């Protein structure tokens, strides 16, 4: 059985591959793709697999856009960290939907459903359906993360976050206890997926959570300096000069 994984979170993709191998060592993962662009190119130039696992939010947009550029005739199982995405629509189309982090039990249930449907599978009008679901998802925001420390992977709710910060090409989630976790996101992508009511990008490398801001005070060169509640760190939280005006409006609700 050949499978394609479309997923932009490295940890989630690795986890899914391990679970698939554990479920059935005969499953072959043909490729792991992390963007709409790469997925469209792959699907338009190669034979389609028996089954596709597809994350909803990819590095360059929502995966539903793939359906407008590729004519799919194979079943799709969606995986996502969001839990309010038109579940009735997925069920109506006989497409399964697994919430992250994917568990062995959830995967086994999805695979059993696939095996039941595969012999008589009739592909739906993915493009028409995807556009309808996409319209209903415009105001959804990410509410949890898979994060890594060494070889261990943790499941962290967004309201446990103090801030996000980038160090060169590595982005860290720092929780309210000061623990640092590597996440597979850029600051730019986080800015588009986090709820802007609670999260604000104060400079090129840092996004802060409003409920963790303790004090705001003037800083030289017309900038602002923030302190974070109950957090001992040498890191400084400086609102860049070009973001000060927007920060004040955001902070005032």
Secondary structure, 3 states (H helix, E strand, C coil): CEEEEECCCHHHHHHHHHHHHHHCCCCEEEEEECCHHHHHHHHHHCCCCCEEEEECEECCEEHHHHHHCCCCCCEEEEEECCCCCCHHHHHHCCCCEEECCCCHHHHHHHHHHHHHHHCCCCCCCHHHHHHHHHHCCCCCCCCEEEEEECCEEEEEEHHHEEEEEEECCEEEEEECCCCEEEECCCHHHHHHHCCCCCEEECCCCEEEEHHHEEEEEEECCCEEEEEECCCCCCCCEEECHHHHHHHHHHHCC
